[in-house]
Amino acid sequence: MADHMSGEDHQRQVAINMCSTPVSDRSFAGVSTPKSTVGSKLVPLESLEMAMRKSKDEDGLDQKEHAPEVPLIKKVAAEFVGTFILMFTVLSTIVMDAQHGGAETLLGIAASAGLAVVAVVLAVVHISGSHLNPAVSLAMGVFGHLPRAHVLPYAAAQTLASAAAAFLAKGVYRPALPEVMATVPSVGAGEAFVLELVLTFVLMFVITAVATDPTSASSKELVAISIAAAIMMNALVGGPSTGPSMNPARTFGAALATGKYTNIWAWAEHRVDRQFFFFLPAHPETETWLRHCIWVYLVAPPLGAIAGAGTYTLIKP
């Protein structure tokens, strides 16, 4: 009986030793666990995190590869709705600023555009890419990020949406001066052209970097914030001079709704910037060059967008 009890005590003591002794030092019944064997099976936490990230990335790529193709009609509808929301927000803020003695300020108008872009990009980027701008769609088509057959339907939807938003804003707010919704430069045509081209270049450079380059690994939230930041920055830079527009649909829609441009290629009371238009004949007709020339907003943004996308394409890793 005493021997039996001593055997139980021995087993209990072995169990206690196992619980209170490091794994590498545990030994009983003549069996020991080598330290090297245990240590070799440990996996660093950083390696596990990297493996989990890699797995998530692969899962995301797999989902993208197997995601169903969105029909063109749905993409066009998404562009229409997204552009409408953006334009109505911006035009409403501009009208409110004019009707309430500058209550919104330039910063408020820039912020409204940026916030609208964040909201719309997050809402429809997975459907259509959330271009919201014919110049963006054109540049995407030129560099293979959008099927070229889709460029015209996208641009048509964006332009119609801009016009619809402008007509609605005009009808709802009934501004005393509807032309406040139009993009009218306070500078000469040449300066306005260069400014619109450069600002659209900056915008499209950012869009191409964060939205089309897989090496940037940007989430759609970061894409939305980056594009919104570029738009707000450009609005603060070019707001007092050209609006700015950076978007032919934005200019054309407001012009159509306000009747500001009865003839798109018409002339208005403004002197020619001779440093930019030296090639024009010295004639009184040419000396009354369009002050708020709509052609600036229809030509400069597409050129700037193509240049911006092309520049990033050349320098990307």
C-alpha positions in Angstrom: 0.0 0.0 0.0 2.8 2.4 0.9 4.6 1.5 -2.4 1.3 2.2 -4.3 0.9 5.6 -2.6 4.5 6.5 -3.3 3.9 5.7 -7.0 0.9 8.1 -7.1 2.9 10.8 -5.3 5.6 10.4 -7.9 3.2 10.8 -10.8 1.6 13.9 -9.2 5.1 15.4 -8.7 5.9 14.8 -12.3 2.7 16.5 -13.4 3.5 19.5 -11.2 7.0 19.7 -12.6 5.6 19.7 -16.2 3.3 22.6 -15.4 5.9 24.7 -13.7 9.0 24.0 -15.8 9.8 25.4 -19.3 9.1 23.1 -22.1 12.8 22.8 -23.0 13.7 21.7 -19.5 10.9 19.1 -19.0 12.1 15.6 -18.5 10.6 12.5 -17.0 10.9 8.8 -17.3 14.2 9.3 -19.0 12.8 11.3 -21.9 13.9 14.8 -22.6 12.7 17.3 -25.3 15.6 18.9 -27.2 15.7 22.6 -27.2 16.5 22.9 -30.9 13.5 20.8 -31.9 11.1 23.1 -30.1 12.7 26.3 -31.2 12.7 25.3 -34.9 9.0 25.0 -34.9 8.3 28.6 -33.7 7.0 31.0 -36.4 7.6 34.7 -36.0 4.5 36.8 -35.6 5.6 39.1 -38.5 5.8 36.1 -40.8 2.2 35.2 -39.9 1.0 38.7 -40.6 2.8 38.8 -43.9 1.2 35.4 -44.9 -2.2 36.6 -43.9 -1.8 39.8 -45.9 -0.6 37.8 -48.9 -3.6 35.5 -48.5 -6.0 38.4 -48.4 -4.4 40.0 -51.5 -4.6 36.7 -53.4 -8.3 36.4 -52.3 -8.9 39.9 -53.5 -7.3 39.3 -56.9 -9.2 36.0 -57.2 -12.5 37.8 -56.5 -11.7 40.5 -59.1 -10.8 37.8 -61.7 -14.1 36.0 -61.0 -16.3 39.2 -60.6 -19.0 39.4 -63.2 -18.6 42.0 -65.9 -20.8 45.0 -65.4 -23.0 45.7 -68.4 -22.2 49.0 -70.2 -25.7 50.3 -69.6 -25.2 50.0 -65.8 -21.8 51.7 -66.1 -23.3 54.6 -68.1 -26.2 54.9 -65.5 -23.6 55.0 -62.7 -21.7 57.8 -64.4 -25.0 59.7 -65.0 -26.0 59.4 -61.3 -22.6 60.1 -59.9 -22.0 63.1 -62.2 -25.5 64.5 -61.3 -24.8 64.3 -57.6 -21.4 66.0 -58.0 -22.6 68.8 -60.2 -25.8 69.5 -58.2 -23.7 69.7 -55.0 -21.2 72.1 -56.5 -23.8 74.3 -58.3 -26.0 74.5 -55.2 -23.0 75.6 -53.1 -22.1 78.3 -55.7 -25.6 79.6 -55.8 -25.9 79.7 -52.0 -22.7 81.6 -51.8 -24.0 84.2 -54.3 -27.4 84.5 -52.6 -26.0 84.9 -49.1 -23.2 87.3 -49.6 -20.3 84.9 -49.9 -21.3 82.8 -46.9 -19.8 79.7 -48.4 -16.5 81.2 -49.4 -14.1 79.7 -51.9 -13.0 77.2 -49.2 -16.5 76.1 -48.7 -17.1 75.6 -52.4 -13.9 73.6 -52.8 -14.8 71.5 -49.8 -18.3 70.8 -51.2 -16.7 69.5 -54.4 -14.2 67.4 -52.5 -16.8 65.9 -50.2 -19.1 65.1 -53.1 -16.2 63.4 -54.9 -15.4 61.2 -51.9 -19.1 60.2 -51.5 -19.6 59.5 -55.2 -16.4 57.6 -55.8 -17.1 55.3 -52.9 -20.6 54.7 -54.2 -20.0 53.9 -57.8 -16.3 53.3 -58.4 -16.8 49.5 -58.4 -19.5 49.9 -61.1 -18.1 52.3 -63.6 -14.8 53.6 -62.3 -16.4 56.9 -61.2 -14.9 59.1 -63.9 -17.5 61.9 -63.7 -15.6 63.8 -66.3 -15.3 63.4 -70.1 -11.7 64.5 -70.0 -10.9 61.7 -67.5 -12.8 59.1 -69.6 -10.9 60.2 -72.7 -7.5 59.9 -71.0 -8.5 56.5 -69.6 -9.5 55.4 -73.1 -6.3 56.7 -74.7 -4.1 54.7 -72.2 -6.1 51.5 -72.2 -7.8 51.8 -68.8 -11.2 52.1 -70.4 -12.4 50.4 -73.6 -12.4 53.1 -76.3 -15.9 52.1 -77.4 -17.0 53.2 -73.9 -15.6 56.7 -74.0 -18.4 58.3 -76.0 -21.2 56.8 -73.9 -19.5 57.8 -70.7 -19.0 61.4 -72.0 -22.6 61.6 -73.1 -23.9 60.4 -69.8 -21.7 62.9 -67.9 -22.7 65.8 -70.0 -26.4 65.1 -69.8 -26.1 64.6 -66.1 -24.3 68.0 -65.7 -27.0 69.7 -67.8 -29.8 68.1 -65.7 -28.1 69.1 -62.5 -27.7 72.7 -63.8 -31.4 73.0 -64.9 -32.6 71.5 -61.6 -30.4 74.0 -59.6 -31.7 76.9 -61.6 -35.3 75.8 -61.1 -35.0 75.1 -57.4 -33.0 78.2 -56.4 -34.1 80.6 -59.0 -30.9 82.7 -58.7 -31.1 86.3 -59.6 -28.0 85.9 -61.7 -28.1 82.4 -63.1 -24.7 83.0 -64.8 -23.0 82.5 -61.4 -23.3 78.8 -62.1 -21.3 79.1 -65.3 -17.5 78.9 -65.5 -16.4 82.4 -66.5 -12.7 83.3 -66.3 -11.7 86.6 -64.8 -8.5 86.5 -66.7 -7.6 86.5 -70.4 -8.3 83.5 -72.7 -4.6 82.5 -72.9 -4.0 82.5 -69.2 -7.3 80.7 -68.6 -6.3 78.0 -71.1 -2.9 77.4 -69.6 -4.4 77.3 -66.0 -7.2 74.9 -67.0 -4.7 72.7 -68.8 -2.2 72.6 -65.8 -4.9 72.0 -63.2 -6.4 69.1 -65.2 -3.0 67.7 -65.7 -2.5 67.6 -61.9 -5.9 66.0 -61.4 -5.4 63.3 -64.0 -1.8 62.6 -62.8 -3.2 61.8 -59.3 -6.1 59.8 -60.7 -3.8 57.7 -62.8 -1.4 57.1 -59.9 -3.9 56.0 -57.3 -6.7 54.4 -59.4 -4.9 52.5 -62.2 -1.4 51.5 -61.0 -1.6 48.1 -59.1 1.7 48.8 -57.5 0.2 51.7 -55.5 -2.0 49.2 -53.6 -4.5 52.0 -52.8 -7.9 51.1 -51.3 -10.9 52.7 -52.8 -11.1 54.9 -49.7 -7.6 56.3 -50.3 -8.4 56.7 -54.0 -11.5 58.8 -53.1 -9.6 60.9 -50.6 -6.6 61.5 -53.0 -8.8 62.6 -55.9 -10.9 64.8 -53.6 -7.7 66.4 -52.2 -6.5 67.1 -55.8 -9.8 68.7 -56.7 -10.0 70.9 -53.5 -6.4 72.0 -54.1 -7.1 72.9 -57.7 -10.3 74.7 -56.7 -8.3 76.9 -54.3 -5.6 77.6 -56.8 -7.8 78.3 -59.8 -11.1 79.3 -58.3 -10.7 83.1 -58.5 -9.3 82.9 -62.1 -11.2 80.3 -64.1 -13.6 78.6 -61.7 -11.9 76.2 -62.2 -13.7 73.6 -64.3 -11.3 70.8 -65.2 -14.4 69.2 -66.7 -16.0 69.9 -70.1 -19.3 68.5 -68.9 -19.4 70.9 -65.9 -18.9 73.9 -68.2 -21.2 72.8 -71.0 -24.1 71.8 -68.6 -24.1 75.1 -66.8 -23.7 77.1 -70.0 -26.7 75.3 -71.6 -28.9 75.8 -68.5 -28.0 79.5 -68.0 -28.0 80.5 -71.7 -24.6 82.1 -71.0 -23.3 80.9 -74.3 -25.9 81.2 -77.0 -23.1 80.5 -79.5 -20.4 78.2 -78.2 -17.8 79.7 -80.5 -19.1 83.3 -80.2 -17.1 86.4 -79.5 -17.5 88.6 -76.4 -16.1 91.9 -75.1 -12.5 91.1 -74.2 -9.2 91.9 -75.6 -6.9 89.2 -77.0 -3.9 88.1 -75.0 -1.3 88.8 -77.6 1.4 86.9 -75.9 -0.7 83.7 -76.5 -2.5 84.6 -79.7 0.1 86.4 -81.6 -0.9 84.5 -84.8 -4.3 86.2 -85.0 -4.6 89.2 -87.4 -4.7 92.7 -86.0 -8.3 93.4 -86.7 -11.1 94.9 -84.6 -13.0 91.6 -84.9 -10.1 89.6 -83.3 -9.5 92.3 -80.6 -12.9 91.4 -79.1 -11.9 87.9 -78.2 -14.2 85.8 -76.1 -13.6 86.8 -72.4 -15.4 83.7 -71.0 -14.6 81.6 -74.0 -16.2 78.3 -73.6 -13.7 76.7 -76.0 -11.0 77.1 -73.3 -13.0 74.7 -71.0 -13.8 72.3 -73.8 -10.2 72.0 -75.2 -7.8 72.6 -72.3 -9.1 69.9 -69.8 -8.9 67.0 -72.3 -5.4 68.0 -73.3 -4.3 68.3 -69.7 -5.9 65.0 -68.8 -4.1 63.1 -71.6 -0.8 64.8 -70.6 -1.3 64.0 -66.9 -2.1 60.3 -67.6 0.7 60.0 -70.0 3.3 61.5 -67.6 2.5 59.1 -64.9 2.5 56.2 -67.4 6.0 57.2 -68.3 7.4 57.5 -64.8 5.6 54.7 -63.0 7.7 51.7 -61.7 
